[in-house]
């Protein structure tokens, strides 16, 4: 990962824990050499919705206060996602 404005880079790594093609992807996420048991876990679930796909993203194990965010797309990005 990186910041396009500053050029600063943030190395990340992880291990795939579950892969179900076209449906689900679960992996750890953190520094490249972090132990699996100490890493946050990212879950991505894909569900067909007619000619679109619903994407549900969960991140657990990351420190800080709980938060809920909403991601809405419009225009060309909506077709890409």
Secondary structure, DSSP 4 states (H G I P E B T S, - for coil): -B-TTT--B---B--EEEEETTTEEEEEEBSTT--GGGSEEEEEEEEEETTEEEEEEEEES--S----------THHHHH-
